[in-house]
Amino acid sequence: MTTPVKSVVIGTAGHIDHGKTTLIRALTGVDTDRLPEEKRRGITIDLGFAALDALALDNTPLRISFVDVPGHKLFVRNMLAGAGCIDAVLLVISAEEGVKPQTEEHLAICSLLGVRRGLTVITKVDAVSPERLEEVCSEIQTFLSGTFLEESRASVLPVSARTGQGLDELRRELLSLATKITVNNPDHLPRLPIDRAFVMKGFGTVVTGTLLSGEFHVGESLALEPGSRSVRVRGIQTHGHAEEHARAGSRVALNLAGIEVSDANRGQTLVPEATLSAVTTIDVDAVLLPDSTGLKHRSRVHFHAFTADTLATVSLYGYETAEPGSSRLMRLRLQKPVLLVPGDRFVLRSCSPAATIGGGHVLDAHPLPHLRKAKCLSWLEALKDGSLEERLFLRVARRATDGLTMRDLMAETGLSPESLRKFTELLIGSNRLLRVSGDLLLTSEAAEMATGNIASHLKADATPDGLKRSELKSQTGLKTAIFDFLLEKLVRDQKLRLQNERIYPATSGPHPADPDLELRSAIAAIYEAAGLAAPSSSEVAARLNLKVSEMRRHMTHLLRDRILIKMGTDELYIHSRALGTLRDRIRDLRGQTLDVARFKQLTGLSRKYAIPLLEYLDRERVTRKEGDKRLVL
């Protein structure tokens, strides 16, 4: 088994004509200036890419991908598209010119984008005197003070791409830097912001980008956002090497089927199907640069995140102007949809004159409409300072008695189903969250509120003949799944009675307490404990010493209350909670296909159970039958 190659992405930064492209060519042998106009003018206009394959300090394979960005102020937009996906920065400063305006702006942009590692290189040292080099070194030491590169001030590297001076030491420092970088977002869904799209003869549409998280596989179906356009991965390459799958941190080229190159553009994002979607309204935590001009309510700005950019309108919580150097919570309304999740970094630039004024990170990419500003602000303040588990809890709590499905929670957070299950189980284990049928989550406080709602309506409106179940549900306004879940609990706790689809307070009315409640609870407990491999009703009847007619009567009640669900035409009954767990588990396989054999392997069930359960999943629209297989929707 071969050791997987660790991949990291390092971006260049610096003023025009300070030798960024020449330095990358000296390190890798690749000329990243690929456009005819770049060759003619001798400057970088768009993004360029190269790679350095080496062994890390522990002798494991390592691939450093370089993103070479333009240094001219007219092409900052292109620079931002490259800087949005890097793990570290190679700040390049010419010994001839020293620190210049784009040096300052590029470093500020990297800081706003959350870059926290890097190296500083002084180029063209062969063209200056020792005295000039010493002067530039001193200038750079002062410039780096107070920045994220401050710790590396003592190891500013003088190099010459022309003579080779300092290149070996630079390579060693790059390897050392790369080994300290960890994989980003291990708990998140796969995402690939596209930075190039082109046609390759004999292959068709190819897109490139940096895989931010997760993995992509050959043959996998993906969605292109915005637009949810379905595409299929025909092939994967990383710097010319064909791969079966790509891992987070890799520079990736994907050969896509199902799309023309004219429909794929920089700024779009590839994600697994039916997971994430582009948004136009976000709540953010933003900081303005000390030398910015400030930001007024309703201002228009340029918004840049990863490879996307669009105009945005600023809505300030509190309305007062955001002063230079200040940090503010604000809402941004984007002119074009962009795929974003909480934690994503962005940069803001003024429209006129064009300049970088600030940036920050996304707090919420799915604000609730019509929520009062004061309540929203309070929620954002709690969200900003909360742990991951607390942030998940706050998202469910925000939905009050409506609850929140795991699928919607995934869409709001960008977390993978496996990670979500891990973190929500902790909240369920501490009784802060409840799992309602299927994948619906509800806070304990909301459950108490909804239970009180049910009790108050029953007390106010029930007659001696009770209240129709459908009428009580309509009065409470609760979702069916939540109403049924809480009603079952209230019946089980003997706080109300349910007879013939009519509901009674536990102690009122002419009807005696249901004498069969304890027996039905025992039947339900047997089915719940059995999970998917449920016994037959005759086996349960024999176990509880019940006659066939009695068992049939009890089963009718349990089916009517949807505690048990009948599978097809056979006498197979499964507890609703076991089916909810199954639905969650299968939904985690979205975009994949299942046949009977794989389903049996996943569940450990025989064909007797597998076939009716697969048919049930078809009816619930968790899967769709396609020939002998099923596509997980």
Long-range contacts (C-beta under 8 A, 24 or more apart in sequence): 3-60, 3-61, 4-61, 4-247, 5-53, 5-61, 5-62, 5-63, 6-56, 6-60, 6-61, 6-62, 6-63, 6-178, 6-249, 7-62, 7-63, 7-64, 7-65, 7-238, 7-247, 7-249, 7-250, 7-251, 8-62, 8-63, 8-64, 8-65, 8-87, 8-88, 8-178, 8-181, 8-249, 9-64, 9-65, 9-66, 9-67, 9-85, 9-86, 9-87, 9-88, 9-210, 9-249, 9-251, 10-64, 10-65, 10-66, 10-67, 10-86, 10-87, 10-88, 10-89, 10-90, 10-118, 10-174, 10-177, 10-178, 11-66, 11-67, 11-68, 11-69, 11-82, 11-83, 11-86, 11-88, 11-89, 11-90, 11-110, 11-115, 12-66, 12-67, 12-68, 12-69, 12-89, 12-90, 12-92, 13-69, 13-79, 13-83, 13-89, 13-90, 13-91, 13-92, 13-103, 13-106, 13-107, 13-109, 13-110, 14-71, 14-91, 14-92, 14-93, 14-94, 14-102, 14-103, 14-106, 15-71, 15-93, 15-94, 15-97, 15-100, 15-101, 15-102, 15-103, 15-106, 16-43, 16-70, 16-71, 16-72, 16-73, 16-102, 17-43, 17-71, 17-94, 18-71, 18-92, 18-93, 18-94, 18-97, 18-100, 18-103, 18-123, 18-124, 19-92, 19-94, 19-123, 19-124, 19-161, 20-44, 20-68, 20-69, 20-71, 20-90, 20-92, 21-48, 21-68, 22-123, 22-161, 22-162, 23-90, 23-92, 23-121, 23-123, 23-159, 23-161, 24-48, 24-50, 24-66, 24-68, 25-50, 25-161, 26-161, 26-164, 26-167, 27-52, 27-66, 27-167, 27-170, 27-171, 27-174, 28-52, 28-66, 32-66, 32-68, 43-70, 43-71, 43-72, 44-68, 44-69, 44-70, 44-71, 44-72, 44-75, 45-70, 45-72, 45-75, 45-78, 46-70, 46-75, 46-78, 47-78, 47-81, 47-82, 47-195, 47-196, 49-208, 49-239, 49-251, 50-239, 51-238, 51-239, 51-251, 52-171, 52-174, 54-171, 54-175, 56-175, 56-178, 56-179, 57-175, 57-176, 57-179, 58-179, 62-175, 62-178, 62-179, 63-238, 63-239, 63-250, 64-174, 64-175, 64-178, 65-210, 65-239, 65-250, 65-251, 66-90, 67-210, 67-251, 69-106, 71-102, 71-106, 72-102, 73-101, 73-102, 73-105, 73-354, 76-102, 76-105, 76-109, 76-349, 76-354, 76-356, 77-302, 77-304, 77-309, 79-106, 79-109, 80-109, 80-304, 80-309, 80-347, 81-195, 81-266, 81-267, 81-304, 81-306, 81-307, 81-309, 82-195, 83-109, 83-110, 83-113, 83-115, 84-113, 84-193, 84-304, 84-305, 84-306, 84-307, 84-345, 85-193, 85-195, 85-209, 85-210, 85-212, 85-306, 85-307, 86-110, 86-113, 86-115, 86-210, 87-115, 87-117, 87-181, 87-184, 87-249, 88-115, 88-117, 88-118, 88-119, 88-177, 88-178, 88-181, 89-115, 89-117, 89-118, 89-119, 89-149, 90-118, 90-119, 90-121, 90-174, 91-118, 91-119, 91-120, 91-121, 91-149, 92-121, 92-123, 93-120, 93-121, 93-122, 93-123, 93-136, 93-140, 94-122, 94-123, 94-124, 95-122, 95-123, 95-124, 95-125, 95-127, 95-128, 95-132, 95-133, 95-136, 95-158, 96-124, 96-127, 96-128, 96-132, 98-135, 98-136, 98-139, 98-140, 99-139, 99-140, 99-143, 103-143, 104-143, 105-355, 105-356, 107-147, 107-149, 108-289, 108-356, 109-347, 109-356, 109-359, 110-148, 111-147, 111-148, 112-287, 112-289, 112-345, 112-346, 112-347, 112-356, 112-358, 112-359, 112-360, 113-345, 113-346, 113-347, 113-359, 114-345, 114-361, 115-148, 116-148, 117-148, 117-177, 117-180, 117-181, 118-148, 118-149, 118-152, 118-177, 119-152, 119-155, 119-157, 119-170, 119-173, 119-174, 119-177, 120-144, 120-149, 120-152, 120-153, 120-156, 120-157, 121-156, 121-157, 121-158, 121-159, 121-170, 122-156, 122-157, 122-158, 122-159, 123-159, 123-160, 123-161, 124-160, 124-162, 125-158, 125-159, 125-160, 125-165, 125-166, 126-160, 126-162, 126-163, 126-165, 133-158, 181-249, 183-213, 183-247, 183-248, 183-249, 184-212, 184-213, 184-248, 184-249, 185-212, 185-213, 185-214, 185-248, 185-343, 185-414, 186-213, 186-248, 187-415, 187-416, 187-419, 188-212, 188-213, 188-214, 188-341, 188-414, 188-415, 188-416, 188-419, 189-213, 189-214, 189-271, 189-272, 189-275, 189-276, 189-410, 189-414, 189-415, 189-416, 190-214, 190-215, 190-216, 190-248, 190-271, 190-272, 191-269, 191-270, 191-271, 191-276, 191-339, 191-414, 192-216, 192-252, 192-254, 192-269, 192-270, 192-271, 193-267, 193-268, 193-269, 193-306, 193-307, 193-308, 193-339, 194-264, 194-265, 194-266, 194-267, 194-268, 194-269, 194-270, 194-307, 195-266, 195-307, 196-266, 197-261, 197-264, 197-265, 197-266, 198-261, 199-261, 200-255, 203-234, 203-235, 203-255, 204-234, 204-255, 204-256, 204-257, 204-261, 205-255, 205-256, 205-259, 205-260, 205-261, 205-264, 206-253, 206-254, 206-255, 206-256, 207-253, 207-254, 207-256, 207-264, 207-270, 208-251, 208-252, 208-253, 208-254, 209-251, 209-252, 209-270, 209-307, 210-249, 210-250, 210-251, 210-252, 211-246, 211-247, 211-248, 211-249, 211-250, 211-252, 212-248, 212-306, 213-248, 214-248, 214-416, 215-245, 215-246, 215-247, 215-248, 216-245, 216-246, 216-252, 216-254, 216-270, 217-244, 217-245, 218-243, 218-244, 218-245, 220-272, 220-591, 221-273, 221-591, 222-270, 222-271, 222-272, 222-273, 222-591, 223-270, 223-271, 223-272, 223-273, 223-274, 223-275, 224-259, 224-263, 224-264, 224-268, 224-269, 224-270, 225-268, 225-269, 225-270, 225-271, 225-276, 225-277, 225-278, 225-337, 225-339, 226-268, 226-277, 226-278, 226-336, 226-337, 226-338, 226-339, 227-268, 227-278, 228-277, 229-258, 229-259, 229-263, 230-258, 230-273, 231-256, 231-257, 231-258, 231-259, 231-270, 232-256, 232-257, 232-258, 233-257, 266-307, 266-308, 267-307, 267-308, 267-309, 267-338, 268-308, 268-339, 269-306, 269-308, 269-339, 271-339, 272-590, 272-591, 273-590, 273-591, 274-590, 274-591, 274-633, 275-410, 275-411, 275-590, 276-339, 276-341, 276-411, 276-414, 277-339, 277-411, 278-337, 278-338, 278-339, 278-340, 279-334, 279-337, 279-338, 279-339, 279-340, 279-365, 279-366, 280-333, 280-334, 280-335, 280-336, 280-337, 280-338, 281-331, 281-332, 281-333, 281-334, 281-367, 282-331, 282-332, 282-334, 282-340, 282-362, 282-363, 282-364, 282-365, 282-367, 283-329, 283-330, 283-331, 283-332, 283-362, 283-363, 283-364, 283-367, 283-376, 283-380, 284-329, 284-330, 284-331, 284-332, 284-346, 284-360, 284-361, 284-362, 284-363, 285-327, 285-328, 285-329, 285-360, 285-361, 285-363, 285-380, 285-384, 286-322, 286-327, 286-328, 286-329, 286-330, 286-348, 286-358, 286-359, 286-360, 287-325, 287-326, 287-327, 287-328, 287-358, 287-359, 287-360, 288-322, 288-323, 288-324, 288-325, 288-326, 288-327, 288-328, 288-357, 288-358, 289-324, 289-325, 289-356, 289-357, 289-358, 290-324, 290-325, 291-324, 292-324, 292-325, 292-350, 292-355, 292-356, 292-357, 292-358, 293-324, 293-350, 293-357, 294-321, 294-322, 294-323, 294-324, 295-321, 295-322, 295-328, 295-348, 295-357, 295-358, 296-321, 296-322, 297-321, 300-351, 301-348, 301-349, 301-350, 301-351, 301-357, 302-348, 302-349, 302-350, 302-351, 302-354, 303-332, 303-334, 303-338, 303-346, 303-347, 303-348, 304-346, 304-347, 304-348, 304-349, 305-338, 305-340, 305-344, 305-345, 305-346, 305-347, 305-362, 306-344, 308-336, 308-338, 308-339, 310-334, 310-335, 310-336, 310-338, 311-335, 311-336, 311-351, 312-348, 317-373, 317-376, 317-377, 317-380, 318-377, 327-360, 329-363, 329-377, 329-380, 329-381, 329-384, 331-367, 340-365, 341-365, 341-412, 341-413, 341-414, 342-391, 342-412, 342-413, 342-414, 343-414, 364-412, 365-412, 366-411, 366-412, 368-398, 388-423, 389-423, 389-426, 389-427, 392-420, 392-423, 392-424, 392-427, 393-427, 393-432, 393-433, 393-443, 396-433, 396-441, 396-442, 396-443, 397-443, 397-445, 397-446, 399-446, 400-446, 400-449, 401-442, 401-446, 401-449, 401-450, 401-453, 401-478, 401-482, 402-479, 402-482, 403-436, 403-440, 403-441, 403-442, 403-446, 403-479, 403-481, 403-482, 404-440, 404-441, 405-438, 405-439, 405-440, 405-441, 406-439, 406-440, 406-441, 406-584, 406-587, 407-439, 407-587, 409-441, 417-584, 417-587, 417-588, 418-588, 421-584, 421-588, 434-485, 435-580, 436-481, 436-482, 436-485, 437-481, 437-484, 437-485, 437-576, 437-577, 437-580, 438-481, 438-579, 438-580, 438-583, 438-584, 439-580, 439-583, 439-584, 439-587, 440-479, 440-481, 440-482, 442-482, 442-485, 447-486, 450-476, 450-478, 450-482, 450-483, 450-486, 451-486, 451-489, 451-490, 453-478, 454-478, 454-483, 454-486, 454-487, 454-490, 454-496, 455-490, 455-495, 455-496, 458-496, 458-503, 458-505, 459-505, 462-503, 462-504, 462-505, 462-508, 462-509, 464-508, 464-509, 464-510, 465-502, 465-509, 466-497, 466-499, 466-502, 466-503, 466-504, 466-509, 466-511, 467-502, 467-503, 467-504, 468-501, 468-502, 468-503, 469-498, 469-501, 469-502, 469-503, 470-501, 472-503, 484-561, 484-562, 487-561, 488-561, 488-563, 491-517, 491-561, 492-517, 492-521, 498-561, 501-560, 516-553, 516-554, 516-557, 519-544, 519-546, 519-554, 520-554, 520-557, 520-558, 523-551, 523-554, 523-555, 523-558, 524-558, 524-563, 524-564, 524-575, 527-564, 527-573, 527-574, 527-575, 527-578, 528-575, 528-577, 528-578, 530-575, 530-578, 531-575, 531-578, 532-574, 532-578, 532-579, 532-582, 532-603, 532-605, 532-609, 532-613, 533-605, 533-609, 534-572, 534-573, 534-574, 534-575, 534-578, 534-609, 536-571, 536-572, 537-571, 537-573, 538-571, 565-616, 567-612, 567-613, 567-615, 567-616, 568-612, 568-615, 568-616, 570-612, 572-609, 572-612, 574-613, 579-616, 582-613, 582-617, 583-617, 583-620, 583-622, 586-617, 586-622, 586-623, 586-632, 587-622, 587-632, 589-632, 590-632, 590-633, 591-631, 591-632, 592-631, 592-632, 593-626, 593-629, 593-630, 593-631, 593-632, 594-623, 594-629, 594-630, 594-632, 595-628, 595-629, 595-630, 596-628, 599-630
